[in-house]
């Protein structure tokens, strides 16, 4: 029944509807480049981006890949039509209105990722999860650094370090889907993987904060010293610990008081306000706002807003999802739009992309060393940590905005190489994990 329903007239009609939206949007957008501040040009661009994103996502899902991969690739296609002499969509990659919506999409996405875990989950992970996470961050970081040093010797050490930082991320969504499909989500290995990804996300964001802070300090002309790096690390750690501790203590009281408000949408509005407030605080102390958004998601547990649920409202995760479904694809498409395929014509770019991909995969395989206990499937744990997905794209987007000597830390060649890492690690994980799990089951 499920296979038959997947080809139902409703789904076919939905694809035709998206195509009907996409066709006039392409025609109009190609003749009306956006002008700053014009709402008409922005909504027209949104019509194109959203329809294209959903069509790309549908195609990706049909071949067993996450929708995010299709959204990214459709952006790559639109952004590189200029190679065929069609430059009408070039403005989409730099339009300030679209860029603002993409930035909001990142915050909401990280908030949603945080909501999927809790502080209790972090404290409950076992020794294996912690070791897997630590090795899975340190290994790719060092290997990525070495690849940058080897293939980009003319670039600054900051560039090499940032390439290493970009490889630390793990996207659990792809792995979780494979585990569920194969009915392995309740195994010991699955619990180790899921626990490790929570710690992995926190460690990765701390590394991002330290590296980005060091680059900003260098750009400002400050001499980089061990004390400077230590202060940035301490600042990021203190922010996360303080935000989590105060948030867990105060948010239940805040939501209990807010539950007395009888207007519609209080839970959603308060949740987003909490997310944006912590994102602003993170930015104010020199950290990436996404760290604050992620911390906000970790803090908010369902027990904090139980009063809202008991009176019939949806869980916060359910309320946030439609907003994320609207904003996050904009971010993924824009990241694709900014990927210049012409960069691969530059000598060394393909080699850099492949070397970084190997480093990304091998680095995560080192995770198996952190699995404690006998009889556990270490290979599957290592494979499960491979995909970079949306988190890797977030790192790449930040690298493209950081500057050193007036130039982006990630050049168009390096940015394109990181995007390739995201694509390849996302593609390789599902079949490799299915093979490993079947091998283990005999």
DRENDO-1510 file (C-alpha; in Angstrom, 1 decimal, always signed):
<recs>
REC; n; res; u; v; w
REC; 1; UNK; +0.0; +0.0; +0.0 .
REC; 2; UNK; +2.8; +2.4; +0.8 .
REC; 3; UNK; +4.5; +1.9; -2.5 .
REC; 4; UNK; +1.2; +2.5; -4.3 .
REC; 5; UNK; +0.4; +5.6; -2.4 .
REC; 6; UNK; +3.8; +7.1; -3.1 .
REC; 7; UNK; +2.7; +7.3; -6.8 .
REC; 8; UNK; -0.8; +8.6; -5.9 .
REC; 9; UNK; -2.5; +11.3; -8.0 .
REC; 10; UNK; -2.1; +13.7; -5.1 .
REC; 11; UNK; +1.7; +13.5; -5.1 .
REC; 12; UNK; +1.9; +13.7; -8.9 .
REC; 13; UNK; -0.4; +16.7; -8.8 .
REC; 14; UNK; +1.8; +18.3; -6.2 .
REC; 15; UNK; +4.8; +18.0; -8.5 .
REC; 16; UNK; +2.9; +19.4; -11.4 .
REC; 17; UNK; +1.8; +22.3; -9.2 .
REC; 18; UNK; +5.3; +23.1; -8.2 .
REC; 19; UNK; +6.4; +22.9; -11.8 .
REC; 20; UNK; +3.6; +25.4; -12.8 .
REC; 21; UNK; +4.9; +27.8; -10.1 .
REC; 22; UNK; +8.5; +27.3; -11.1 .
REC; 23; UNK; +8.0; +27.9; -14.8 .
REC; 24; UNK; +6.5; +31.5; -14.6 .
REC; 25; UNK; +8.9; +32.3; -11.7 .
REC; 26; UNK; +11.9; +31.4; -13.9 .
REC; 27; UNK; +10.5; +33.4; -16.8 .
REC; 28; UNK; +9.9; +36.5; -14.6 .
REC; 29; UNK; +13.0; +36.3; -12.4 .
REC; 30; UNK; +15.2; +36.0; -15.5 .
REC; 31; UNK; +13.9; +39.3; -16.8 .
REC; 32; UNK; +13.6; +41.2; -13.5 .
REC; 33; UNK; +16.8; +41.2; -11.5 .
REC; 34; UNK; +16.3; +42.1; -7.8 .
REC; 35; UNK; +16.7; +45.6; -6.7 .
REC; 36; UNK; +17.7; +46.3; -3.0 .
REC; 37; UNK; +14.6; +46.9; -0.9 .
REC; 38; UNK; +12.0; +46.0; -3.5 .
REC; 39; UNK; +9.6; +43.5; -1.9 .
REC; 40; UNK; +8.3; +42.5; -5.3 .
REC; 41; UNK; +11.7; +41.2; -6.5 .
REC; 42; UNK; +12.2; +39.4; -3.2 .
REC; 43; UNK; +8.9; +37.5; -3.3 .
REC; 44; UNK; +9.5; +36.6; -6.9 .
REC; 45; UNK; +12.9; +35.2; -6.0 .
REC; 46; UNK; +11.3; +33.3; -3.1 .
REC; 47; UNK; +8.8; +31.7; -5.5 .
REC; 48; UNK; +11.6; +30.5; -7.6 .
REC; 49; UNK; +13.8; +29.3; -4.8 .
REC; 50; UNK; +11.1; +27.5; -2.8 .
REC; 51; UNK; +9.6; +25.7; -5.8 .
REC; 52; UNK; +13.0; +24.7; -7.1 .
REC; 53; UNK; +14.1; +23.5; -3.6 .
REC; 54; UNK; +11.0; +21.3; -3.2 .
REC; 55; UNK; +11.4; +19.8; -6.7 .
REC; 56; UNK; +15.1; +19.1; -6.0 .
REC; 57; UNK; +14.3; +17.7; -2.6 .
REC; 58; UNK; +11.7; +15.3; -4.1 .
REC; 59; UNK; +14.2; +14.0; -6.6 .
REC; 60; UNK; +16.8; +13.4; -3.9 .
REC; 61; UNK; +14.3; +11.5; -1.7 .
REC; 62; UNK; +13.3; +9.4; -4.6 .
REC; 63; UNK; +16.9; +8.1; -5.0 .
REC; 64; UNK; +17.3; +7.5; -1.3 .
REC; 65; UNK; +19.0; +10.7; -0.3 .
REC; 66; UNK; +18.0; +13.4; +2.1 .
REC; 67; UNK; +16.0; +16.4; +0.7 .
REC; 68; UNK; +18.8; +18.8; +1.8 .
REC; 69; UNK; +21.1; +17.3; -0.9 .
REC; 70; UNK; +18.5; +18.0; -3.6 .
REC; 71; UNK; +18.0; +21.6; -2.4 .
REC; 72; UNK; +21.8; +22.2; -2.4 .
REC; 73; UNK; +22.2; +20.7; -5.9 .
REC; 74; UNK; +19.4; +22.7; -7.4 .
REC; 75; UNK; +21.1; +25.8; -6.1 .
REC; 76; UNK; +24.3; +24.7; -7.7 .
REC; 77; UNK; +22.5; +24.3; -11.0 .
REC; 78; UNK; +20.8; +27.7; -10.9 .
REC; 79; UNK; +24.0; +29.4; -9.7 .
REC; 80; UNK; +26.1; +28.0; -12.6 .
REC; 81; UNK; +23.8; +28.5; -15.5 .
REC; 82; UNK; +26.2; +31.4; -16.3 .
REC; 83; UNK; +28.6; +28.8; -17.6 .
REC; 84; UNK; +26.1; +28.3; -20.4 .
REC; 85; UNK; +25.8; +32.0; -21.0 .
REC; 86; UNK; +22.6; +32.5; -18.9 .
REC; 87; UNK; +23.3; +35.0; -16.1 .
REC; 88; UNK; +19.8; +36.0; -15.1 .
REC; 89; UNK; +19.9; +34.1; -11.8 .
REC; 90; UNK; +23.3; +35.4; -10.6 .
REC; 91; UNK; +21.7; +38.1; -8.4 .
REC; 92; UNK; +20.0; +35.5; -6.2 .
REC; 93; UNK; +23.4; +34.6; -4.6 .
REC; 94; UNK; +24.0; +38.2; -3.4 .
REC; 95; UNK; +20.5; +39.7; -2.9 .
REC; 96; UNK; +20.5; +41.2; +0.6 .
REC; 97; UNK; +16.8; +40.2; +1.3 .
REC; 98; UNK; +17.4; +36.6; +0.3 .
REC; 99; UNK; +20.6; +36.6; +2.3 .
REC; 100; UNK; +18.7; +37.8; +5.4 .
REC; 101; UNK; +16.2; +35.0; +5.1 .
REC; 102; UNK; +18.9; +32.5; +4.6 .
REC; 103; UNK; +20.6; +33.7; +7.8 .
REC; 104; UNK; +17.4; +33.4; +9.7 .
REC; 105; UNK; +17.0; +29.9; +8.2 .
REC; 106; UNK; +20.4; +28.9; +9.8 .
REC; 107; UNK; +19.3; +30.1; +13.2 .
REC; 108; UNK; +15.9; +28.3; +13.1 .
REC; 109; UNK; +17.6; +25.2; +11.7 .
REC; 110; UNK; +20.2; +25.1; +14.6 .
REC; 111; UNK; +17.3; +25.8; +17.1 .
REC; 112; UNK; +15.4; +22.8; +15.7 .
REC; 113; UNK; +18.5; +20.6; +15.9 .
REC; 114; UNK; +19.0; +21.7; +19.5 .
REC; 115; UNK; +15.3; +20.9; +20.3 .
REC; 116; UNK; +15.9; +17.3; +19.2 .
REC; 117; UNK; +18.2; +16.8; +22.1 .
REC; 118; UNK; +18.2; +18.1; +25.7 .
REC; 119; UNK; +20.7; +18.9; +28.4 .
REC; 120; UNK; +19.6; +15.7; +30.1 .
REC; 121; UNK; +20.6; +13.8; +27.0 .
REC; 122; UNK; +24.1; +15.4; +27.1 .
REC; 123; UNK; +24.6; +14.4; +30.7 .
REC; 124; UNK; +23.3; +10.9; +30.1 .
REC; 125; UNK; +25.6; +9.9; +27.3 .
REC; 126; UNK; +28.0; +7.2; +28.3 .
REC; 127; UNK; +31.8; +7.0; +28.1 .
REC; 128; UNK; +31.6; +5.5; +24.6 .
REC; 129; UNK; +29.5; +8.3; +23.2 .
REC; 130; UNK; +31.9; +10.9; +24.7 .
REC; 131; UNK; +35.0; +9.2; +23.3 .
REC; 132; UNK; +33.4; +8.7; +19.9 .
REC; 133; UNK; +32.5; +12.4; +19.8 .
REC; 134; UNK; +35.9; +13.6; +20.9 .
REC; 135; UNK; +37.8; +11.4; +18.5 .
REC; 136; UNK; +35.3; +12.3; +15.8 .
REC; 137; UNK; +36.1; +15.9; +16.2 .
REC; 138; UNK; +39.8; +15.9; +16.8 .
REC; 139; UNK; +40.6; +13.4; +14.0 .
REC; 140; UNK; +39.0; +15.2; +11.1 .
REC; 141; UNK; +40.2; +18.6; +12.5 .
REC; 142; UNK; +43.8; +17.5; +12.4 .
REC; 143; UNK; +43.5; +15.7; +9.0 .
REC; 144; UNK; +41.8; +18.7; +7.4 .
REC; 145; UNK; +44.5; +21.0; +8.8 .
REC; 146; UNK; +47.2; +18.8; +7.3 .
REC; 147; UNK; +45.4; +18.6; +3.9 .
REC; 148; UNK; +45.3; +22.4; +3.8 .
REC; 149; UNK; +48.9; +22.7; +4.8 .
REC; 150; UNK; +49.9; +20.1; +2.1 .
REC; 151; UNK; +47.8; +21.4; -0.8 .
REC; 152; UNK; +47.5; +25.1; +0.0 .
REC; 153; UNK; +51.0; +25.9; +1.3 .
REC; 154; UNK; +50.7; +29.5; +0.1 .
REC; 155; UNK; +47.6; +30.1; +2.2 .
REC; 156; UNK; +47.6; +31.4; +5.8 .
REC; 157; UNK; +47.6; +29.0; +8.7 .
REC; 158; UNK; +44.1; +30.3; +9.6 .
REC; 159; UNK; +42.8; +28.9; +6.3 .
REC; 160; UNK; +44.3; +25.5; +7.0 .
REC; 161; UNK; +42.8; +25.5; +10.5 .
REC; 162; UNK; +39.4; +26.5; +9.2 .
REC; 163; UNK; +39.4; +23.7; +6.7 .
REC; 164; UNK; +40.0; +21.3; +9.6 .
REC; 165; UNK; +37.2; +22.9; +11.6 .
REC; 166; UNK; +34.8; +22.6; +8.7 .
REC; 167; UNK; +35.3; +18.8; +8.7 .
REC; 168; UNK; +34.4; +18.3; +12.4 .
REC; 169; UNK; +30.6; +18.6; +11.9 .
REC; 170; UNK; +28.3; +15.6; +11.8 .
REC; 171; UNK; +24.7; +15.5; +10.5 .
REC; 172; UNK; +22.8; +12.9; +12.3 .
REC; 173; UNK; +19.6; +13.1; +10.3 .
REC; 174; UNK; +20.9; +10.9; +7.4 .
REC; 175; UNK; +22.2; +8.3; +9.8 .
REC; 176; UNK; +19.0; +8.3; +11.9 .
REC; 177; UNK; +16.9; +7.6; +8.9 .
REC; 178; UNK; +19.0; +4.6; +7.8 .
REC; 179; UNK; +18.9; +3.2; +11.4 .
REC; 180; UNK; +15.1; +3.6; +11.5 .
REC; 181; UNK; +14.6; +2.0; +8.0 .
REC; 182; UNK; +16.7; -1.0; +9.1 .
REC; 183; UNK; +15.0; -1.2; +12.5 .
REC; 184; UNK; +18.3; -0.7; +14.3 .
REC; 185; UNK; +17.4; +2.6; +16.1 .
REC; 186; UNK; +17.2; +0.8; +19.5 .
REC; 187; UNK; +20.5; -1.0; +19.4 .
REC; 188; UNK; +23.4; -0.2; +21.7 .
REC; 189; UNK; +25.4; +1.1; +18.7 .
REC; 190; UNK; +22.5; +3.5; +17.8 .
REC; 191; UNK; +22.4; +4.9; +21.3 .
REC; 192; UNK; +26.2; +5.5; +21.2 .
REC; 193; UNK; +25.8; +7.2; +17.8 .
REC; 194; UNK; +23.0; +9.4; +18.8 .
REC; 195; UNK; +24.6; +10.4; +22.1 .
REC; 196; UNK; +27.9; +11.1; +20.3 .
REC; 197; UNK; +26.3; +13.4; +17.8 .
REC; 198; UNK; +25.0; +15.6; +20.6 .
REC; 199; UNK; +28.5; +16.0; +22.1 .
REC; 200; UNK; +29.9; +16.3; +18.6 .
REC; 201; UNK; +27.7; +19.2; +17.8 .
REC; 202; UNK; +28.7; +21.1; +21.0 .
REC; 203; UNK; +32.4; +20.4; +20.5 .
REC; 204; UNK; +32.2; +21.4; +16.8 .
REC; 205; UNK; +30.5; +24.7; +17.6 .
REC; 206; UNK; +33.1; +25.4; +20.3 .
REC; 207; UNK; +35.9; +24.8; +17.8 .
REC; 208; UNK; +34.1; +27.0; +15.3 .
REC; 209; UNK; +33.9; +29.7; +17.9 .
REC; 210; UNK; +37.6; +29.5; +18.7 .
REC; 211; UNK; +38.8; +29.4; +15.1 .
REC; 212; UNK; +36.4; +32.2; +13.9 .
REC; 213; UNK; +37.4; +34.3; +17.0 .
REC; 214; UNK; +41.1; +33.9; +16.2 .
REC; 215; UNK; +40.5; +34.9; +12.6 .
REC; 216; UNK; +38.6; +38.0; +13.6 .
REC; 217; UNK; +41.3; +38.9; +16.0 .
REC; 218; UNK; +44.0; +38.5; +13.3 .
REC; 219; UNK; +41.9; +40.6; +10.9 .
REC; 220; UNK; +41.7; +43.4; +13.6 .
REC; 221; UNK; +45.5; +43.4; +13.8 .
REC; 222; UNK; +45.7; +41.8; +17.2 .
REC; 223; UNK; +48.7; +39.6; +17.8 .
REC; 224; UNK; +47.5; +36.0; +18.2 .
REC; 225; UNK; +48.8; +34.4; +21.4 .
REC; 226; UNK; +48.0; +31.3; +23.4 .
REC; 227; UNK; +46.2; +33.5; +25.9 .
REC; 228; UNK; +43.9; +34.9; +23.1 .
REC; 229; UNK; +42.9; +31.5; +21.9 .
REC; 230; UNK; +42.4; +30.3; +25.5 .
REC; 231; UNK; +40.2; +33.3; +26.2 .
REC; 232; UNK; +38.0; +32.6; +23.1 .
REC; 233; UNK; +37.7; +29.0; +24.1 .
REC; 234; UNK; +36.8; +29.9; +27.7 .
REC; 235; UNK; +34.3; +32.5; +26.4 .
REC; 236; UNK; +32.6; +29.9; +24.2 .
REC; 237; UNK; +32.6; +27.3; +27.0 .
REC; 238; UNK; +31.4; +29.8; +29.7 .
REC; 239; UNK; +28.6; +31.0; +27.4 .
REC; 240; UNK; +27.3; +27.5; +26.7 .
REC; 241; UNK; +27.5; +26.3; +30.3 .
REC; 242; UNK; +26.0; +29.5; +31.7 .
REC; 243; UNK; +23.3; +29.6; +29.0 .
REC; 244; UNK; +22.4; +26.0; +29.7 .
REC; 245; UNK; +22.5; +26.3; +33.5 .
REC; 246; UNK; +20.5; +29.5; +33.6 .
REC; 247; UNK; +18.1; +28.5; +30.9 .
REC; 248; UNK; +17.3; +25.2; +32.5 .
REC; 249; UNK; +16.6; +27.0; +35.8 .
REC; 250; UNK; +14.6; +30.0; +34.4 .
REC; 251; UNK; +12.8; +28.7; +31.3 .
REC; 252; UNK; +10.3; +26.5; +33.2 .
REC; 253; UNK; +9.2; +29.6; +35.2 .
REC; 254; UNK; +9.1; +31.8; +32.2 .
REC; 255; UNK; +6.9; +29.4; +30.3 .
REC; 256; UNK; +4.7; +28.8; +33.3 .
REC; 257; UNK; +4.0; +32.5; +33.5 .
REC; 258; UNK; +3.5; +32.8; +29.8 .
REC; 259; UNK; +0.9; +29.9; +29.9 .
REC; 260; UNK; -1.5; +32.4; +31.5 .
REC; 261; UNK; -1.6; +34.4; +28.3 .
REC; 262; UNK; -4.7; +33.4; +26.3 .
REC; 263; UNK; -3.7; +34.8; +22.9 .
REC; 264; UNK; -2.8; +32.4; +20.1 .
REC; 265; UNK; +0.7; +31.4; +19.2 .
REC; 266; UNK; +2.3; +32.2; +22.6 .
REC; 267; UNK; +4.4; +29.0; +22.8 .
REC; 268; UNK; +5.9; +29.5; +19.3 .
REC; 269; UNK; +6.5; +33.2; +19.7 .
REC; 270; UNK; +8.2; +32.7; +23.1 .
REC; 271; UNK; +10.3; +29.8; +21.8 .
REC; 272; UNK; +11.5; +31.9; +18.8 .
REC; 273; UNK; +12.1; +34.9; +21.1 .
REC; 274; UNK; +14.2; +32.7; +23.3 .
REC; 275; UNK; +16.2; +31.4; +20.3 .
REC; 276; UNK; +16.8; +34.9; +18.9 .
REC; 277; UNK; +17.8; +36.4; +22.3 .
REC; 278; UNK; +20.5; +33.8; +22.9 .
REC; 279; UNK; +21.7; +34.1; +19.3 .
REC; 280; UNK; +22.0; +37.9; +19.9 .
REC; 281; UNK; +23.8; +37.4; +23.2 .
REC; 282; UNK; +26.3; +35.0; +21.4 .
REC; 283; UNK; +26.9; +37.6; +18.7 .
REC; 284; UNK; +27.4; +40.3; +21.3 .
REC; 285; UNK; +30.3; +38.5; +23.0 .
REC; 286; UNK; +31.9; +37.7; +19.7 .
REC; 287; UNK; +30.6; +34.2; +19.1 .
REC; 288; UNK; +28.6; +32.9; +16.1 .
REC; 289; UNK; +24.9; +33.5; +16.6 .
REC; 290; UNK; +24.2; +29.9; +15.7 .
REC; 291; UNK; +25.8; +28.8; +19.0 .
REC; 292; UNK; +23.2; +30.7; +20.9 .
REC; 293; UNK; +20.4; +29.3; +18.7 .
REC; 294; UNK; +21.6; +25.8; +19.3 .
REC; 295; UNK; +21.9; +26.4; +23.0 .
REC; 296; UNK; +18.3; +27.7; +23.1 .
REC; 297; UNK; +17.1; +24.5; +21.5 .
REC; 298; UNK; +19.1; +22.3; +24.0 .
REC; 299; UNK; +17.6; +24.2; +26.9 .
REC; 300; UNK; +13.9; +23.9; +26.0 .
REC; 301; UNK; +12.5; +20.6; +27.1 .
REC; 302; UNK; +8.9; +19.5; +26.7 .
REC; 303; UNK; +8.5; +19.6; +30.5 .
REC; 304; UNK; +9.1; +23.3; +30.5 .
REC; 305; UNK; +6.0; +24.1; +28.4 .
REC; 306; UNK; +3.9; +21.2; +29.7 .
REC; 307; UNK; +1.0; +23.7; +30.6 .
REC; 308; UNK; +0.7; +24.6; +26.9 .
REC; 309; UNK; +0.6; +21.0; +25.8 .
REC; 310; UNK; -1.9; +20.0; +28.4 .
REC; 311; UNK; -4.4; +22.6; +27.1 .
REC; 312; UNK; -4.2; +21.1; +23.6 .
REC; 313; UNK; -1.3; +22.9; +21.9 .
REC; 314; UNK; +1.3; +21.2; +19.8 .
REC; 315; UNK; +4.9; +20.5; +21.0 .
REC; 316; UNK; +7.4; +23.2; +20.2 .
REC; 317; UNK; +9.2; +21.0; +17.8 .
REC; 318; UNK; +6.0; +20.6; +15.8 .
REC; 319; UNK; +5.4; +24.3; +15.7 .
REC; 320; UNK; +8.9; +25.1; +14.6 .
REC; 321; UNK; +9.1; +22.6; +11.8 .
REC; 322; UNK; +6.9; +24.4; +9.3 .
REC; 323; UNK; +9.0; +27.6; +9.8 .
REC; 324; UNK; +12.2; +25.6; +9.3 .
REC; 325; UNK; +10.7; +23.9; +6.2 .
REC; 326; UNK; +10.2; +27.4; +4.8 .
REC; 327; UNK; +13.5; +29.1; +5.8 .
REC; 328; UNK; +16.1; +26.3; +5.8 .
REC; 329; UNK; +15.7; +25.4; +2.1 .
REC; 330; UNK; +16.4; +29.0; +1.2 .
REC; 331; UNK; +19.7; +28.7; +3.0 .
REC; 332; UNK; +20.6; +25.4; +1.3 .
REC; 333; UNK; +19.7; +26.8; -2.2 .
REC; 334; UNK; +21.7; +29.9; -1.5 .
REC; 335; UNK; +24.7; +27.9; -0.5 .
REC; 336; UNK; +24.4; +26.0; -3.8 .
REC; 337; UNK; +24.0; +29.3; -5.7 .
REC; 338; UNK; +27.4; +30.5; -4.2 .
REC; 339; UNK; +29.2; +27.4; -5.4 .
REC; 340; UNK; +31.2; +28.3; -8.5 .
REC; 341; UNK; +31.8; +25.2; -10.6 .
REC; 342; UNK; +34.2; +27.2; -12.7 .
REC; 343; UNK; +36.5; +27.0; -9.6 .
REC; 344; UNK; +37.2; +23.4; -10.5 .
REC; 345; UNK; +38.9; +24.5; -13.6 .
REC; 346; UNK; +41.6; +26.1; -11.4 .
REC; 347; UNK; +44.5; +23.7; -10.9 .
REC; 348; UNK; +44.4; +21.8; -7.6 .
REC; 349; UNK; +40.7; +22.4; -6.7 .
REC; 350; UNK; +39.6; +18.9; -7.6 .
REC; 351; UNK; +42.5; +17.4; -5.7 .
REC; 352; UNK; +41.7; +19.6; -2.7 .
REC; 353; UNK; +38.1; +18.5; -2.8 .
REC; 354; UNK; +39.0; +14.8; -3.0 .
REC; 355; UNK; +41.7; +15.0; -0.4 .
REC; 356; UNK; +39.4; +16.8; +2.1 .
REC; 357; UNK; +36.7; +14.1; +1.4 .
REC; 358; UNK; +39.2; +11.3; +2.2 .
REC; 359; UNK; +40.2; +13.2; +5.4 .
REC; 360; UNK; +36.6; +13.7; +6.3 .
REC; 361; UNK; +35.8; +10.0; +5.9 .
REC; 362; UNK; +39.0; +8.6; +7.5 .
REC; 363; UNK; +38.8; +11.1; +10.4 .
REC; 364; UNK; +35.3; +9.8; +11.3 .
REC; 365; UNK; +36.4; +6.2; +11.0 .
REC; 366; UNK; +38.8; +6.9; +13.9 .
REC; 367; UNK; +35.6; +7.1; +16.0 .
REC; 368; UNK; +35.5; +3.4; +16.2 .
REC; 369; UNK; +38.5; +3.6; +18.6 .
REC; 370; UNK; +36.2; +5.2; +21.1 .
REC; 371; UNK; +33.6; +2.4; +21.2 .
REC; 372; UNK; +34.0; +0.6; +24.5 .
REC; 373; UNK; +32.9; -3.0; +25.2 .
REC; 374; UNK; +33.1; -6.2; +23.3 .
REC; 375; UNK; +31.0; -7.4; +20.5 .
REC; 376; UNK; +29.9; -4.0; +19.3 .
REC; 377; UNK; +29.8; -3.0; +15.6 .
REC; 378; UNK; +32.6; -0.4; +15.6 .
REC; 379; UNK; +32.6; -0.1; +11.8 .
REC; 380; UNK; +29.0; +0.9; +11.7 .
REC; 381; UNK; +29.6; +3.6; +14.4 .
REC; 382; UNK; +32.4; +5.1; +12.4 .
REC; 383; UNK; +30.4; +5.1; +9.1 .
REC; 384; UNK; +27.4; +6.6; +10.9 .
REC; 385; UNK; +29.4; +9.7; +11.8 .
REC; 386; UNK; +30.6; +10.4; +8.3 .
REC; 387; UNK; +27.8; +12.7; +6.8 .
REC; 388; UNK; +28.4; +16.4; +7.1 .
REC; 389; UNK; +25.1; +17.5; +5.7 .
REC; 390; UNK; +23.6; +20.8; +6.7 .
REC; 391; UNK; +26.1; +21.4; +9.6 .
REC; 392; UNK; +29.0; +21.3; +7.2 .
REC; 393; UNK; +27.3; +23.8; +5.0 .
REC; 394; UNK; +26.8; +26.1; +7.9 .
REC; 395; UNK; +30.6; +26.0; +8.6 .
REC; 396; UNK; +31.3; +26.7; +4.9 .
REC; 397; UNK; +28.9; +29.7; +4.9 .
REC; 398; UNK; +30.7; +31.2; +7.9 .
REC; 399; UNK; +34.1; +30.6; +6.3 .
REC; 400; UNK; +32.9; +32.5; +3.3 .
REC; 401; UNK; +31.9; +35.6; +5.4 .
REC; 402; UNK; +35.1; +35.7; +7.5 .
REC; 403; UNK; +37.9; +37.8; +6.0 .
REC; 404; UNK; +41.7; +37.8; +6.5 .
REC; 405; UNK; +43.6; +40.6; +4.9 .
REC; 406; UNK; +40.4; +41.8; +3.2 .
REC; 407; UNK; +39.9; +38.4; +1.5 .
REC; 408; UNK; +37.5; +35.6; +2.4 .
REC; 409; UNK; +39.0; +32.9; +4.5 .
REC; 410; UNK; +37.5; +30.4; +2.2 .
REC; 411; UNK; +38.3; +31.3; -1.4 .
REC; 412; UNK; +35.8; +30.2; -4.1 .
REC; 413; UNK; +38.1; +27.1; -4.7 .
REC; 414; UNK; +38.1; +26.2; -1.0 .
REC; 415; UNK; +34.4; +26.9; -0.6 .
REC; 416; UNK; +33.6; +24.7; -3.6 .
REC; 417; UNK; +35.8; +21.9; -2.2 .
REC; 418; UNK; +34.0; +22.0; +1.1 .
REC; 419; UNK; +30.6; +21.8; -0.7 .
REC; 420; UNK; +31.9; +18.7; -2.5 .
REC; 421; UNK; +32.8; +17.2; +0.8 .
REC; 422; UNK; +29.3; +17.8; +2.1 .
REC; 423; UNK; +27.8; +16.2; -1.1 .
REC; 424; UNK; +30.1; +13.2; -1.2 .
REC; 425; UNK; +29.9; +12.3; +2.5 .
REC; 426; UNK; +26.1; +12.6; +2.3 .
REC; 427; UNK; +25.9; +10.4; -0.7 .
REC; 428; UNK; +28.3; +7.7; +0.5 .
REC; 429; UNK; +26.8; +7.2; +4.0 .
REC; 430; UNK; +23.4; +5.5; +3.4 .
REC; 431; UNK; +24.7; +2.7; +1.2 .
REC; 432; UNK; +27.8; +2.2; +3.3 .
REC; 433; UNK; +25.9; +2.0; +6.5 .
REC; 434; UNK; +23.3; -0.4; +5.1 .
REC; 435; UNK; +26.1; -2.7; +3.9 .
REC; 436; UNK; +27.8; -2.5; +7.3 .
REC; 437; UNK; +24.6; -3.3; +9.2 .
REC; 438; UNK; +23.7; -6.2; +6.9 .
REC; 439; UNK; +27.2; -7.6; +7.3 .
REC; 440; UNK; +27.0; -7.4; +11.0 .
REC; 441; UNK; +23.6; -9.2; +11.1 .
REC; 442; UNK; +25.1; -11.9; +8.9 .
</recs>
